[in-house]
Every structure is written in structure tokens, then in C-alpha cells.
Amino acid sequence: MRRFIDGFTMLLLGAIVLAAFVPARGDPADMMGVAGQVAVALLFFIHGAALSRASVLTGAAHWRLHLFIFAITFVCFPLVVLPILGLAPVWIPPELALGFLYLGALPSAVSSSIAFTAMAGGNVPAAVCSAAASNVFGMMMTPFLLILLAQTAGGDAFAVGDALRDIVVQLLLPFAAGQAIRPWVADFMDRHEALSSRYDQAVILLIVYAAFSKSVASGLWHDLPLAAIALAIGLCAVLLAAMIGIAMGLSRRLGFNLADETAAVFCGSKKSLASGLPMANVLFAGNPALGMIVLPIMVYNQIQIVVGALLAKAYAKRLRRQTVKEPDT
């Protein structure tokens, strides 16, 4: 758990603190914005080249479980998030409420969903398939779902045409190009998986610093009081607990075994920071409140990692007990 929390979390906090006291302004901020767009496009190119088709196909046959996880991620979660809009603008700023809508529309986290499912002894091939498919489909699902949620709330989050064009140019095309060259670079990508992970983190840090620099320059801390930050942290914790409870309850009601339930709980309750921040950089390009919009996914990500580690240990114990009992039955 220390590997997930200590180092990268401290770097994220450091990027926010640096932006608070030394925000990028003027030409450096513009250059950083261009660098962020290039870095995001390269990030999705690398993701496309690194995604193993064989590992995805291994778990693809369990369609019933995949549909269930897809419904939890893209139907249940957005519906659970929607009432938070009622807190704006009295309790939280509208931009922060939009950030929760964006959180609800995001795909599942790939690496942590798979890692925690494996740690728990659950259905890893199904987790690989569901989490990977969630991210691939999420590149198109997230903007459409966010548009739908924003219209339901009576707002206009962003220019739809521009957002979809940027998604295609900066995310889908680089991802497709990466997949196209996968046969020639598969060995290299598999051998250097750690480098890919470090690049993911570097891009996230760049986006966080640029986003909070822009928000600080536009008066973020004046518009976002400490009480709203504390409420956002509490809401993220409640959302995670609610989604874990929903995934558990429905898994058992639908008759999934414990290994499948584990995959459903971890894939269905998690949201991707690695995809969420780059997509936000595209969808909300030029928005001075970008830092406030991405705050919920940053907070939720840290809480889901801590809770996920504890939950994985509990599931591992249950699965071990179940394995011991089965030979006697």
C-alpha cells in the first residue's frame, strides 16, 4: 500500500503546493498547455501500443459479468453522483459540482482494479478485460455521458463539437495508432512496462500543475473555501462506500461467485485518474476552473487506493476460507 500512496501522492500534493505559490503564468503557461496536449496524445499512443489483445480476449467470454461491471461504471455511478448537483451553489461551487459529474462519467481504473483483484485472489482475466474495455469505450462514453448529465442538470459544460473533435484527435487516433503498431513493439512495451507507468505519472503531474496554476491565477482559493474542500473529501468517501455496497449487493443477488464479485467490486467502484486527468485536459481546455473540476477525481483516487488495499485483504481471507472448505463438500 505504501508503494501506491506515499511517493506519488506526495508528488501530487507537491505539484498542487507549487502551483499555489509559484503558478505558471503568461508565455510559460501557454507553452505548458501545448506540452500537455502533446504529452496526452503520446500517453494514449503508448497505452494503445501496450494493451495486450490476448489478455483482453482471455476474459472476454464472461460477457454477463462484463455487462454488469459496465452498468455499474457507466449507469449506477452517474446516477449516484447526480444528486450532488443539488449542493451547488450554496454548499459547493458549480465547478466543483461539475467535477463530481465528470467523476461519475469516467471509466474504471485499469492498473489498480487488476492489482487489487489479483491481491484478493479474484477473477483476474475478467478484471483485465472489463477494466481495459471500460477505458477503451470510455474515451467515447465519457464525453457523451458528461453531456447527458450536464443537460439533465440544466447546464452547458463545454462545446460539444469541439470536445468530440479533440477527443478523436488527441485520444482516439493516437490510441488506434498505438494498437496498429502493437505487433512490432509488443516485446519492447512488455519489457519496459515500468517506464510506461512512470510516463503516466509524469503526464499526470504536468496536468495537475498546469491545471492548478490556471485555477490559482483565476482565483481558485477565493472561490473554494476549506469547508467546500472538506465536504468534497467526505462526498468522495460516501460515494466510494455506496458504490462498493451496490456492487457487492447486486453481485450476490445476480448469483456471481466470490471471485467474480471481487472483480465486479474493484472494477465497478474505481475511477481512472490516469485517463481522467488527460481527458479533462482535452474536454475542459481553456477552462480557468480546471483545477476545481479535477479535484474530485484526485481525492477519490487516493481514497479508493487506501480502501481498496484493505478490502483486497478481506476478500483474500474469504476466498482462502472458501477454497479450504470446498474439498470437504
Disulfide bonds with the S-S distance in Angstrom:
none
